[in-house]
Amino acid sequence: MARLILVCGPTGVGKTTYSLSLAKEIEAIKFSIDPWMQTLFSKDMSSLDFE
C-alpha cells in the first residue's frame, strides 16, 4: 500500500535533514520545495546545500 509522509515545521528545525534520512531509510521518492527555492533565490543565499 502506498504511503504519503508530510514533514513540516518552522524554519531551521531539520526538516530537510530528516526527510533525506527518512527517504533513504525507507527507499522512498522525496519531493521537496528546497531545490525550487534554491533555483529561484540562489543569488540571495549564502550556501547551497540541498540535494
ROFI-681864 format. One line per field, with one value per residue (C-alpha): x, y, z; residue in one letter; chain. Coordinates in Angstrom, 1 decimal, decimal comma. Layout:
N
u: [X/...];
v: [Y/...];
w: [Z/...];
resn: [a/...];
chain: [A/...];
***
This chain:
51
u: [0,0/1,3/2,1/2,4/4,6/4,5/7,2/6,5/7,7/9,3/12,5/15,7/14,5/15,9/13,0/15,3/17,9/15,2/13,4/16,7/17,4/13,9/13,7/17,0/15,9/12,6/13,8/11,2/10,9/11,3/9,5/10,8/10,4/14,0/15,6/13,0/13,8/17,5/17,0/14,8/16,8/20,3/21,7/20,4/21,5/24,9/25,2/23,6/23,4/20,2/20,3];
v: [0,0/3,5/6,0/9,7/11,2/15,0/16,7/20,3/22,7/26,1/27,2/25,7/22,7/20,0/19,1/18,6/16,6/14,4/14,0/12,9/10,4/9,0/8,7/6,8/4,6/3,5/3,7/6,4/9,1/12,5/15,6/18,8/22,5/23,2/22,7/25,1/27,7/27,2/27,8/30,9/32,5/31,2/34,7/35,7/32,5/32,3/28,5/25,9/22,6/21,0/17,7];
w: [0,0/-0,8/1,9/1,9/4,6/5,0/7,0/8,1/10,8/11,3/9,5/10,7/12,7/10,4/8,0/5,0/7,0/8,5/5,1/3,3/6,1/6,1/2,3/2,2/5,1/3,6/-0,1/-0,9/-3,5/-2,0/-3,3/-1,9/-2,5/-1,4/-4,9/-6,3/-3,7/-4,3/-8,0/-7,5/-4,8/-5,1/-5,6/-2,2/-0,3/1,5/1,0/-1,4/0,4/-0,8/-2,7];
resn: [m/a/r/l/i/l/v/c/g/p/t/g/v/g/k/t/t/y/s/l/s/l/a/k/e/i/e/a/i/k/f/s/i/d/p/w/m/q/t/l/f/s/k/d/m/s/s/l/d/f/e];
chain: [A/A/A/A/A/A/A/A/A/A/A/A/A/A/A/A/A/A/A/A/A/A/A/A/A/A/A/A/A/A/A/A/A/A/A/A/A/A/A/A/A/A/A/A/A/A/A/A/A/A/A];
***
